[in-house]
């Protein structure tokens, strides 16, 4: 199940961030090697507490809007999958808001991850995960009935160290 969710989230992120069609400008999707002026966050991180959830993110701001997808999974089978509605980056910290498209598992009700609710994910990028670097940080909110907007959000301040994975945050500022 977890592998299927990972594949679904990655596929959605790549499809949504694919090169633009003829009706749009071609340079709209930054990557770690890109010089594009847009905010972006890409990566995977697992927390070592709270049931060891993992968050997969692929989000970028473009001229036509914010694009991407996310998946949050727990080893117990709880998951939330959705599309990105907002990417806000300041320096090495990103806040991504997404709308739940699919969810399930024993923590679904506790987390209020119902279809149509919004989740805010906070990520702090502290480098490439080297032995001398501080680990990246992560946090995410429970489901929210209304869109919280596009800005830093205390509900998802990235306070918790990831124990596995790495995030890449780009401030297009």
C-alpha positions in Angstrom: 0.0 0.0 0.0 2.8 2.4 1.0 4.6 1.8 -2.3 1.4 2.5 -4.3 0.8 5.7 -2.5 4.4 6.8 -3.1 4.2 6.0 -6.8 0.8 7.9 -7.0 2.1 11.0 -5.3 5.3 11.1 -7.4 3.3 10.5 -10.6 0.9 13.3 -9.7 3.7 15.7 -8.8 5.6 15.0 -12.1 2.4 15.2 -14.2 1.4 18.5 -12.6 4.8 20.0 -12.9 5.4 18.7 -16.5 6.5 21.2 -19.1 3.9 23.7 -20.2 1.7 23.2 -23.2 1.9 25.5 -26.3 -0.5 27.9 -24.7 1.9 28.7 -21.8 5.5 29.8 -21.4 7.8 26.8 -21.5 10.1 27.6 -18.5 7.7 27.1 -15.6 9.1 24.2 -13.6 12.2 24.7 -11.5 14.4 21.8 -10.5 17.4 21.7 -8.1 19.7 22.6 -11.0 17.4 25.3 -12.4 17.9 29.0 -12.3 14.2 29.6 -12.4 12.9 32.4 -10.2 10.1 30.4 -8.6 9.6 29.0 -5.1 9.9 25.2 -4.9 10.1 22.3 -2.5 10.9 18.7 -3.4 11.7 15.7 -1.2 10.8 13.1 1.3 11.2 13.1 5.1 10.3 10.8 7.9 9.8 11.9 11.5 11.1 9.7 14.3 8.1 10.3 16.5 4.3 10.7 16.3 3.9 7.3 14.6 6.8 7.9 12.1 4.9 9.6 9.3 6.6 10.3 6.0 5.8 13.3 3.8 6.5 13.2 0.1 6.4 16.7 -1.6 6.8 18.0 -5.1 5.6 21.6 -5.4 6.6 24.7 -7.4 5.3 28.1 -8.0 4.9 29.0 -11.7 3.5 31.8 -13.9 0.3 29.9 -14.2 -0.1 29.2 -10.4 1.2 26.8 -7.8 1.5 23.2 -9.0 2.4 19.9 -7.4 1.3 17.1 -5.1 1.9 15.6 -1.6 1.4 12.4 0.2 1.6 11.8 3.9 1.8 8.2 5.1 2.0 6.4 8.4 3.2 2.8 8.8 -0.3 1.9 10.2 -1.8 2.6 6.7 -3.1 6.1 7.4 -2.5 8.4 4.4 -3.5 11.7 2.8 -2.9 12.5 -0.8 -3.6 15.8 -2.5 -2.8 18.6 -4.9 -0.9 21.7 -4.0 -2.8 25.0 -3.7 0.0 27.2 -2.4 3.8 27.3 -2.1 5.3 30.0 0.2 9.1 30.0 0.7 11.2 32.3 2.8 14.9 31.5 2.7 15.2 27.8 3.6 11.7 27.3 5.0 8.7 26.4 2.9 5.0 26.2 3.7 2.9 24.2 1.3 -0.8 24.1 1.5 -2.7 21.2 -0.2 -6.2 20.0 -0.6 -7.0 16.4 0.3 -8.1 14.3 -2.7 -7.7 10.8 -1.1 -7.3 9.7 2.5 -7.8 6.6 4.7 -6.6 4.6 7.6 -7.1 4.6 11.3 -5.8 8.2 11.9 -8.0 9.7 9.2 -10.7 10.9 11.5 -8.2 12.0 14.3 -6.3 14.1 11.7 -9.5 15.4 10.0 -8.1 14.3 6.7 -11.3 14.2 4.8 -11.7 14.8 1.1 -11.7 18.6 0.4 -10.0 19.7 3.7 -6.7 21.5 3.6 -3.4 20.5 5.1 -0.4 22.8 5.7 3.1 21.2 5.5 6.1 23.1 6.9 9.6 22.1 5.7 13.0 23.5 6.8 15.9 22.6 4.5 19.2 22.5 6.3 21.4 21.1 3.6 21.9 17.8 1.9 21.8 15.6 4.9 25.5 15.4 5.5 27.0 14.3 8.8 28.1 17.9 9.7 24.7 19.5 8.8 21.7 19.9 11.0 18.8 17.6 9.8 15.9 19.0 7.9 12.7 19.7 9.8 9.1 18.9 9.1 5.6 19.4 10.5 2.1 19.3 9.1 -1.4 20.3 10.3 -4.6 18.5 10.8 -7.2 19.0 8.1 -8.7 22.4 8.0 -12.2 23.1 6.7 -11.2 26.3 4.9 -8.2 27.3 2.9 -5.7 28.9 5.3 -4.1 31.0 2.6 -0.5 31.2 1.4 1.9 32.2 4.1 3.9 30.8 7.1 1.5 29.0 9.4 2.0 28.2 13.1 0.0 25.0 12.7 2.8 23.5 10.7 5.9 25.3 11.9 8.7 22.8 11.0 9.9 22.0 14.6 10.5 18.3 14.3 13.7 16.7 12.9 13.4 14.2 10.2 15.3 11.0 10.7 15.3 9.8 7.1 15.2 11.6 3.8 16.0 15.1 2.6 14.2 18.2 1.3 15.3 20.7 -1.2 13.8 24.2 -0.8 14.3 27.0 -3.3 13.4 30.6 -2.5 12.6 32.2 -5.9 12.3 35.5 -4.0 
